[in-house]
Amino acid sequence: MRVTVVSALGEAVAAAALSDLGCAVRERLAVSAPNEMVDGVDAVFVEAGGDGELGAFVVRRVRAVAAKIPLLLGIERSQLSRVDPAWGHDDFVVVPYDPHELVARLRAAEWRASEFSQPERVKVGALVLDVAAHEARVGPTVLALANKEFELLLFLARGRGRVLRRAEILAAVWSVRGESHGRSLDVHIRRLREKLGAAAHIETVRAVGYRLDPT
């Protein structure tokens, strides 16, 4: 996920935390041009801290040029009574916040803003799975997937960000218990990685299973 962090704290505390969790982060000042805050990113995080007025100022500037981009506000508890939903932010976190929670909220906001939020479509970063059409796309490109590859990718995508155990993957995709199709699972994972390229990352969690995340 690509995120712009606009900070009123002098130093963008969120920038390092988001980078450590795999986000592509760029920092902007509250006085930066709004177009510079939104161009080429998936979400904007306004780190207002104890300055609610500055937070409102930045949110309104962003909304003036990008009505639908996911936008989160980070604010201190002392400022919560001043937060007005009319500012235009999608969600907020209380400072200090948990970086994992922040990423989860950013992803949820991105999902809600996506045109692919229907139940029959699953979106993970640039990867979109159309369940009805049995089709996987990365942007305009349709991935050439065999049936089992699509079913495996769909199962991983529906559990994105969560470690899925080998046993539950085999039960869901191959309808078997134990490791009777374990070799086939490993081969399918390898093929999916080759076909996904940089669109999504399938992580091997040793002795446990696999996890799918957007790059």
ChimeraX commands (.cxc) that place a marker at each C-alpha (Angstrom):
marker #1 position 0.00,0.00,0.00 radius 0.5
marker #1 position 1.24,3.49,-0.91 radius 0.5
marker #1 position 0.57,6.07,1.79 radius 0.5
marker #1 position 1.19,9.80,2.16 radius 0.5
marker #1 position 1.84,10.84,5.76 radius 0.5
marker #1 position 1.12,14.50,6.53 radius 0.5
marker #1 position 2.42,15.31,10.01 radius 0.5
marker #1 position 1.90,18.20,12.40 radius 0.5
marker #1 position 4.27,16.62,14.90 radius 0.5
marker #1 position 7.48,17.93,13.38 radius 0.5
marker #1 position 8.58,14.37,12.63 radius 0.5
marker #1 position 6.22,11.92,10.94 radius 0.5
marker #1 position 6.12,9.19,13.57 radius 0.5
marker #1 position 3.88,7.04,11.38 radius 0.5
marker #1 position 6.28,7.06,8.42 radius 0.5
marker #1 position 8.85,4.68,9.92 radius 0.5
marker #1 position 6.19,2.40,11.43 radius 0.5
marker #1 position 4.29,2.09,8.16 radius 0.5
marker #1 position 7.50,1.45,6.23 radius 0.5
marker #1 position 8.43,-1.33,8.63 radius 0.5
marker #1 position 5.07,-2.96,7.89 radius 0.5
marker #1 position 5.64,-2.96,4.15 radius 0.5
marker #1 position 3.96,0.28,3.06 radius 0.5
marker #1 position 5.54,2.60,0.52 radius 0.5
marker #1 position 5.52,5.89,2.43 radius 0.5
marker #1 position 6.15,9.46,1.43 radius 0.5
marker #1 position 6.01,12.46,3.75 radius 0.5
marker #1 position 4.42,15.81,3.05 radius 0.5
marker #1 position 3.98,19.03,5.02 radius 0.5
marker #1 position 0.61,20.46,5.96 radius 0.5
marker #1 position 1.32,23.38,3.60 radius 0.5
marker #1 position 2.21,21.12,0.66 radius 0.5
marker #1 position -0.04,21.30,-2.38 radius 0.5
marker #1 position -3.02,18.94,-1.95 radius 0.5
marker #1 position -2.30,17.33,-5.32 radius 0.5
marker #1 position 1.15,16.36,-4.03 radius 0.5
marker #1 position -0.50,14.60,-1.10 radius 0.5
marker #1 position -2.82,12.42,-3.18 radius 0.5
marker #1 position -1.10,11.77,-6.52 radius 0.5
marker #1 position 0.13,8.20,-6.89 radius 0.5
marker #1 position -0.93,6.91,-3.47 radius 0.5
marker #1 position -3.66,4.61,-2.15 radius 0.5
marker #1 position -4.37,6.50,1.10 radius 0.5
marker #1 position -3.49,9.59,3.14 radius 0.5
marker #1 position -2.77,9.64,6.88 radius 0.5
marker #1 position -2.96,13.04,8.59 radius 0.5
marker #1 position -0.94,12.85,11.80 radius 0.5
marker #1 position -2.45,15.82,13.65 radius 0.5
marker #1 position -1.55,14.83,17.21 radius 0.5
marker #1 position -2.68,17.57,19.58 radius 0.5
marker #1 position -3.51,20.07,16.85 radius 0.5
marker #1 position -7.11,19.41,15.87 radius 0.5
marker #1 position -7.40,22.63,13.88 radius 0.5
marker #1 position -4.43,21.70,11.70 radius 0.5
marker #1 position -5.89,18.23,11.20 radius 0.5
marker #1 position -9.18,19.73,10.01 radius 0.5
marker #1 position -7.29,22.13,7.73 radius 0.5
marker #1 position -5.34,19.34,6.01 radius 0.5
marker #1 position -8.34,17.00,5.68 radius 0.5
marker #1 position -10.41,19.73,4.03 radius 0.5
marker #1 position -7.61,20.59,1.62 radius 0.5
marker #1 position -7.22,16.96,0.60 radius 0.5
marker #1 position -10.97,16.50,0.15 radius 0.5
marker #1 position -11.09,19.56,-2.10 radius 0.5
marker #1 position -9.01,17.71,-4.72 radius 0.5
marker #1 position -9.78,14.04,-3.93 radius 0.5
marker #1 position -13.27,13.29,-2.70 radius 0.5
marker #1 position -12.87,9.52,-2.46 radius 0.5
marker #1 position -9.26,8.76,-1.53 radius 0.5
marker #1 position -9.07,6.87,1.82 radius 0.5
marker #1 position -8.09,9.41,4.48 radius 0.5
marker #1 position -7.35,8.71,8.15 radius 0.5
marker #1 position -6.74,11.16,10.98 radius 0.5
marker #1 position -4.37,10.51,13.89 radius 0.5
marker #1 position -5.23,12.65,16.89 radius 0.5
marker #1 position -4.62,12.79,20.63 radius 0.5
marker #1 position -7.39,11.81,23.02 radius 0.5
marker #1 position -7.60,15.39,24.33 radius 0.5
marker #1 position -8.75,16.51,20.86 radius 0.5
marker #1 position -11.47,13.92,20.31 radius 0.5
marker #1 position -14.30,16.24,21.39 radius 0.5
marker #1 position -13.28,18.60,18.58 radius 0.5
marker #1 position -13.30,16.01,15.83 radius 0.5
marker #1 position -16.13,16.71,13.40 radius 0.5
marker #1 position -17.20,14.05,10.86 radius 0.5
marker #1 position -17.98,16.92,8.49 radius 0.5
marker #1 position -14.23,17.41,8.02 radius 0.5
marker #1 position -14.35,14.53,5.55 radius 0.5
marker #1 position -12.00,11.90,7.01 radius 0.5
marker #1 position -12.95,8.21,6.71 radius 0.5
marker #1 position -11.67,7.07,10.11 radius 0.5
marker #1 position -9.34,8.08,12.92 radius 0.5
marker #1 position -6.87,6.55,15.37 radius 0.5
marker #1 position -5.94,7.87,18.79 radius 0.5
marker #1 position -2.29,8.88,19.32 radius 0.5
marker #1 position -0.30,6.93,20.46 radius 0.5
marker #1 position -1.60,4.19,18.20 radius 0.5
marker #1 position -0.66,0.63,17.34 radius 0.5
marker #1 position 1.00,0.56,13.87 radius 0.5
marker #1 position -0.70,-2.74,13.03 radius 0.5
marker #1 position -4.09,-1.22,13.83 radius 0.5
marker #1 position -3.26,1.79,11.67 radius 0.5
marker #1 position -2.40,-0.42,8.69 radius 0.5
marker #1 position -5.56,-2.46,9.21 radius 0.5
marker #1 position -7.68,0.70,9.28 radius 0.5
marker #1 position -5.95,2.08,6.19 radius 0.5
marker #1 position -6.62,-1.16,4.31 radius 0.5
marker #1 position -10.25,-1.19,5.44 radius 0.5
marker #1 position -10.69,2.38,4.25 radius 0.5
marker #1 position -9.06,1.50,0.92 radius 0.5
marker #1 position -11.42,-1.44,0.55 radius 0.5
marker #1 position -14.50,0.66,1.29 radius 0.5
marker #1 position -13.39,3.25,-1.28 radius 0.5
marker #1 position -12.82,0.60,-3.91 radius 0.5
marker #1 position -15.30,-0.02,-6.70 radius 0.5
marker #1 position -14.68,-3.72,-6.07 radius 0.5
marker #1 position -16.33,-3.95,-2.65 radius 0.5
marker #1 position -19.08,-6.26,-3.84 radius 0.5
marker #1 position -19.20,-9.72,-2.20 radius 0.5
marker #1 position -18.50,-11.47,-5.52 radius 0.5
marker #1 position -15.19,-9.64,-5.93 radius 0.5
marker #1 position -12.12,-9.80,-3.71 radius 0.5
marker #1 position -9.44,-7.10,-3.88 radius 0.5
marker #1 position -5.92,-7.32,-2.46 radius 0.5
marker #1 position -3.83,-4.33,-3.49 radius 0.5
marker #1 position -3.71,-4.33,-7.30 radius 0.5
marker #1 position -5.04,-7.89,-7.48 radius 0.5
marker #1 position -8.77,-8.32,-8.13 radius 0.5
marker #1 position -10.54,-11.69,-8.12 radius 0.5
marker #1 position -13.90,-11.94,-9.86 radius 0.5
marker #1 position -15.57,-14.98,-8.31 radius 0.5
marker #1 position -18.47,-15.15,-10.76 radius 0.5
marker #1 position -16.21,-14.95,-13.81 radius 0.5
marker #1 position -13.56,-17.18,-12.21 radius 0.5
marker #1 position -11.02,-14.58,-13.25 radius 0.5
marker #1 position -8.03,-12.87,-11.65 radius 0.5
marker #1 position -6.73,-9.51,-12.84 radius 0.5
marker #1 position -3.81,-7.25,-12.04 radius 0.5
marker #1 position -4.88,-3.92,-13.46 radius 0.5
marker #1 position -6.07,-4.64,-17.01 radius 0.5
marker #1 position -4.09,-7.90,-17.25 radius 0.5
marker #1 position -5.94,-11.20,-16.82 radius 0.5
marker #1 position -3.80,-13.85,-15.12 radius 0.5
marker #1 position -3.76,-17.27,-16.78 radius 0.5
marker #1 position -4.71,-19.46,-13.83 radius 0.5
marker #1 position -5.72,-23.11,-13.72 radius 0.5
marker #1 position -8.88,-23.91,-11.73 radius 0.5
marker #1 position -7.02,-25.05,-8.61 radius 0.5
marker #1 position -4.70,-22.05,-8.81 radius 0.5
marker #1 position -7.68,-19.71,-8.84 radius 0.5
marker #1 position -9.37,-21.54,-5.93 radius 0.5
marker #1 position -6.15,-21.45,-3.91 radius 0.5
marker #1 position -5.56,-17.75,-4.64 radius 0.5
marker #1 position -9.18,-16.93,-3.75 radius 0.5
marker #1 position -8.87,-18.73,-0.40 radius 0.5
marker #1 position -5.63,-16.92,0.39 radius 0.5
marker #1 position -7.11,-13.58,-0.69 radius 0.5
marker #1 position -10.20,-13.97,1.49 radius 0.5
marker #1 position -7.89,-14.52,4.45 radius 0.5
marker #1 position -5.43,-11.82,3.42 radius 0.5
marker #1 position -3.01,-10.71,6.11 radius 0.5
marker #1 position -3.71,-13.83,8.17 radius 0.5
marker #1 position -1.51,-16.91,8.37 radius 0.5
marker #1 position -3.52,-19.79,6.90 radius 0.5
marker #1 position -2.44,-23.22,8.08 radius 0.5
marker #1 position -1.56,-25.87,5.52 radius 0.5
marker #1 position -4.24,-28.16,6.91 radius 0.5
marker #1 position -7.03,-25.61,6.45 radius 0.5
marker #1 position -5.83,-24.74,2.95 radius 0.5
marker #1 position -5.79,-28.41,1.93 radius 0.5
marker #1 position -9.22,-28.96,3.47 radius 0.5
marker #1 position -10.76,-25.93,1.75 radius 0.5
marker #1 position -9.16,-26.23,-1.69 radius 0.5
marker #1 position -8.46,-29.96,-2.06 radius 0.5
marker #1 position -11.12,-31.30,0.35 radius 0.5
marker #1 position -8.58,-33.55,2.07 radius 0.5
marker #1 position -7.17,-33.95,5.56 radius 0.5
marker #1 position -3.52,-34.32,6.36 radius 0.5
marker #1 position -0.67,-33.88,3.88 radius 0.5
marker #1 position -1.87,-36.20,1.14 radius 0.5
marker #1 position -1.83,-33.28,-1.32 radius 0.5
marker #1 position 0.91,-31.29,0.42 radius 0.5
marker #1 position 3.29,-31.52,-2.53 radius 0.5
marker #1 position 0.57,-30.25,-4.87 radius 0.5
marker #1 position -0.04,-27.28,-2.54 radius 0.5
marker #1 position 3.65,-26.34,-2.65 radius 0.5
marker #1 position 3.73,-26.58,-6.45 radius 0.5
marker #1 position 0.61,-24.42,-6.79 radius 0.5
marker #1 position 2.07,-21.80,-4.42 radius 0.5
marker #1 position 5.24,-21.65,-6.52 radius 0.5
marker #1 position 3.23,-21.21,-9.73 radius 0.5
marker #1 position 1.06,-18.50,-8.18 radius 0.5
marker #1 position 4.12,-16.57,-7.07 radius 0.5
marker #1 position 5.48,-16.66,-10.61 radius 0.5
marker #1 position 2.19,-15.46,-12.10 radius 0.5
marker #1 position 1.49,-12.77,-9.47 radius 0.5
marker #1 position 4.92,-11.18,-9.82 radius 0.5
marker #1 position 4.99,-7.95,-7.82 radius 0.5
marker #1 position 1.19,-7.67,-7.51 radius 0.5
marker #1 position 0.95,-9.61,-4.24 radius 0.5
marker #1 position 3.26,-11.52,-1.93 radius 0.5
marker #1 position 2.64,-15.05,-0.69 radius 0.5
marker #1 position 4.75,-15.48,2.43 radius 0.5
marker #1 position 5.80,-18.90,3.71 radius 0.5
marker #1 position 5.45,-19.16,7.48 radius 0.5
marker #1 position 7.70,-22.09,8.27 radius 0.5
marker #1 position 6.00,-25.14,9.77 radius 0.5
marker #1 position 2.65,-23.31,9.76 radius 0.5
marker #1 position 1.36,-22.26,6.34 radius 0.5
marker #1 position 1.07,-19.26,4.05 radius 0.5
marker #1 position -0.05,-15.63,4.15 radius 0.5
marker #1 position -1.07,-13.38,1.27 radius 0.5
marker #1 position -0.36,-9.66,1.44 radius 0.5
marker #1 position -0.33,-6.85,-1.13 radius 0.5
marker #1 position 3.17,-5.68,-1.97 radius 0.5
marker link #1:1,2 radius 0.2
marker link #1:2,3 radius 0.2
marker link #1:3,4 radius 0.2
marker link #1:4,5 radius 0.2
marker link #1:5,6 radius 0.2
marker link #1:6,7 radius 0.2
marker link #1:7,8 radius 0.2
marker link #1:8,9 radius 0.2
marker link #1:9,10 radius 0.2
marker link #1:10,11 radius 0.2
marker link #1:11,12 radius 0.2
marker link #1:12,13 radius 0.2
marker link #1:13,14 radius 0.2
marker link #1:14,15 radius 0.2
marker link #1:15,16 radius 0.2
marker link #1:16,17 radius 0.2
marker link #1:17,18 radius 0.2
marker link #1:18,19 radius 0.2
marker link #1:19,20 radius 0.2
marker link #1:20,21 radius 0.2
marker link #1:21,22 radius 0.2
marker link #1:22,23 radius 0.2
marker link #1:23,24 radius 0.2
marker link #1:24,25 radius 0.2
marker link #1:25,26 radius 0.2
marker link #1:26,27 radius 0.2
marker link #1:27,28 radius 0.2
marker link #1:28,29 radius 0.2
marker link #1:29,30 radius 0.2
marker link #1:30,31 radius 0.2
marker link #1:31,32 radius 0.2
marker link #1:32,33 radius 0.2
marker link #1:33,34 radius 0.2
marker link #1:34,35 radius 0.2
marker link #1:35,36 radius 0.2
marker link #1:36,37 radius 0.2
marker link #1:37,38 radius 0.2
marker link #1:38,39 radius 0.2
marker link #1:39,40 radius 0.2
marker link #1:40,41 radius 0.2
marker link #1:41,42 radius 0.2
marker link #1:42,43 radius 0.2
marker link #1:43,44 radius 0.2
marker link #1:44,45 radius 0.2
marker link #1:45,46 radius 0.2
marker link #1:46,47 radius 0.2
marker link #1:47,48 radius 0.2
marker link #1:48,49 radius 0.2
marker link #1:49,50 radius 0.2
marker link #1:50,51 radius 0.2
marker link #1:51,52 radius 0.2
marker link #1:52,53 radius 0.2
marker link #1:53,54 radius 0.2
marker link #1:54,55 radius 0.2
marker link #1:55,56 radius 0.2
marker link #1:56,57 radius 0.2
marker link #1:57,58 radius 0.2
marker link #1:58,59 radius 0.2
marker link #1:59,60 radius 0.2
marker link #1:60,61 radius 0.2
marker link #1:61,62 radius 0.2
marker link #1:62,63 radius 0.2
marker link #1:63,64 radius 0.2
marker link #1:64,65 radius 0.2
marker link #1:65,66 radius 0.2
marker link #1:66,67 radius 0.2
marker link #1:67,68 radius 0.2
marker link #1:68,69 radius 0.2
marker link #1:69,70 radius 0.2
marker link #1:70,71 radius 0.2
marker link #1:71,72 radius 0.2
marker link #1:72,73 radius 0.2
marker link #1:73,74 radius 0.2
marker link #1:74,75 radius 0.2
marker link #1:75,76 radius 0.2
marker link #1:76,77 radius 0.2
marker link #1:77,78 radius 0.2
marker link #1:78,79 radius 0.2
marker link #1:79,80 radius 0.2
marker link #1:80,81 radius 0.2
marker link #1:81,82 radius 0.2
marker link #1:82,83 radius 0.2
marker link #1:83,84 radius 0.2
marker link #1:84,85 radius 0.2
marker link #1:85,86 radius 0.2
marker link #1:86,87 radius 0.2
marker link #1:87,88 radius 0.2
marker link #1:88,89 radius 0.2
marker link #1:89,90 radius 0.2
marker link #1:90,91 radius 0.2
marker link #1:91,92 radius 0.2
marker link #1:92,93 radius 0.2
marker link #1:93,94 radius 0.2
marker link #1:94,95 radius 0.2
marker link #1:95,96 radius 0.2
marker link #1:96,97 radius 0.2
marker link #1:97,98 radius 0.2
marker link #1:98,99 radius 0.2
marker link #1:99,100 radius 0.2
marker link #1:100,101 radius 0.2
marker link #1:101,102 radius 0.2
marker link #1:102,103 radius 0.2
marker link #1:103,104 radius 0.2
marker link #1:104,105 radius 0.2
marker link #1:105,106 radius 0.2
marker link #1:106,107 radius 0.2
marker link #1:107,108 radius 0.2
marker link #1:108,109 radius 0.2
marker link #1:109,110 radius 0.2
marker link #1:110,111 radius 0.2
marker link #1:111,112 radius 0.2
marker link #1:112,113 radius 0.2
marker link #1:113,114 radius 0.2
marker link #1:114,115 radius 0.2
marker link #1:115,116 radius 0.2
marker link #1:116,117 radius 0.2
marker link #1:117,118 radius 0.2
marker link #1:118,119 radius 0.2
marker link #1:119,120 radius 0.2
marker link #1:120,121 radius 0.2
marker link #1:121,122 radius 0.2
marker link #1:122,123 radius 0.2
marker link #1:123,124 radius 0.2
marker link #1:124,125 radius 0.2
marker link #1:125,126 radius 0.2
marker link #1:126,127 radius 0.2
marker link #1:127,128 radius 0.2
marker link #1:128,129 radius 0.2
marker link #1:129,130 radius 0.2
marker link #1:130,131 radius 0.2
marker link #1:131,132 radius 0.2
marker link #1:132,133 radius 0.2
marker link #1:133,134 radius 0.2
marker link #1:134,135 radius 0.2
marker link #1:135,136 radius 0.2
marker link #1:136,137 radius 0.2
marker link #1:137,138 radius 0.2
marker link #1:138,139 radius 0.2
marker link #1:139,140 radius 0.2
marker link #1:140,141 radius 0.2
marker link #1:141,142 radius 0.2
marker link #1:142,143 radius 0.2
marker link #1:143,144 radius 0.2
marker link #1:144,145 radius 0.2
marker link #1:145,146 radius 0.2
marker link #1:146,147 radius 0.2
marker link #1:147,148 radius 0.2
marker link #1:148,149 radius 0.2
marker link #1:149,150 radius 0.2
marker link #1:150,151 radius 0.2
marker link #1:151,152 radius 0.2
marker link #1:152,153 radius 0.2
marker link #1:153,154 radius 0.2
marker link #1:154,155 radius 0.2
marker link #1:155,156 radius 0.2
marker link #1:156,157 radius 0.2
marker link #1:157,158 radius 0.2
marker link #1:158,159 radius 0.2
marker link #1:159,160 radius 0.2
marker link #1:160,161 radius 0.2
marker link #1:161,162 radius 0.2
marker link #1:162,163 radius 0.2
marker link #1:163,164 radius 0.2
marker link #1:164,165 radius 0.2
marker link #1:165,166 radius 0.2
marker link #1:166,167 radius 0.2
marker link #1:167,168 radius 0.2
marker link #1:168,169 radius 0.2
marker link #1:169,170 radius 0.2
marker link #1:170,171 radius 0.2
marker link #1:171,172 radius 0.2
marker link #1:172,173 radius 0.2
marker link #1:173,174 radius 0.2
marker link #1:174,175 radius 0.2
marker link #1:175,176 radius 0.2
marker link #1:176,177 radius 0.2
marker link #1:177,178 radius 0.2
marker link #1:178,179 radius 0.2
marker link #1:179,180 radius 0.2
marker link #1:180,181 radius 0.2
marker link #1:181,182 radius 0.2
marker link #1:182,183 radius 0.2
marker link #1:183,184 radius 0.2
marker link #1:184,185 radius 0.2
marker link #1:185,186 radius 0.2
marker link #1:186,187 radius 0.2
marker link #1:187,188 radius 0.2
marker link #1:188,189 radius 0.2
marker link #1:189,190 radius 0.2
marker link #1:190,191 radius 0.2
marker link #1:191,192 radius 0.2
marker link #1:192,193 radius 0.2
marker link #1:193,194 radius 0.2
marker link #1:194,195 radius 0.2
marker link #1:195,196 radius 0.2
marker link #1:196,197 radius 0.2
marker link #1:197,198 radius 0.2
marker link #1:198,199 radius 0.2
marker link #1:199,200 radius 0.2
marker link #1:200,201 radius 0.2
marker link #1:201,202 radius 0.2
marker link #1:202,203 radius 0.2
marker link #1:203,204 radius 0.2
marker link #1:204,205 radius 0.2
marker link #1:205,206 radius 0.2
marker link #1:206,207 radius 0.2
marker link #1:207,208 radius 0.2
marker link #1:208,209 radius 0.2
marker link #1:209,210 radius 0.2
marker link #1:210,211 radius 0.2
marker link #1:211,212 radius 0.2
marker link #1:212,213 radius 0.2
marker link #1:213,214 radius 0.2
marker link #1:214,215 radius 0.2
view
